């Protein structure tokens, strides 16, 4: 059987822990970390998205205030 997971605080944490009972003996094969992209921190994601701010055209003037109305059909405030 093959299960995936990650190391957290020095312990293996499986993606689906209910499938592996406590005390189960395991052998770990470390995957090549160069094939895995690091996850962006929230601040990096914000910086990447900020470059798109103000670039969309053709939106209603009150889109920022009434986005729920335009996206989900709720009543305008």
Helices and strands as residue ranges (DSSP letters): E 5-8, E 11-14, G 17-19, G 33-35, H 42-50, H 67-72
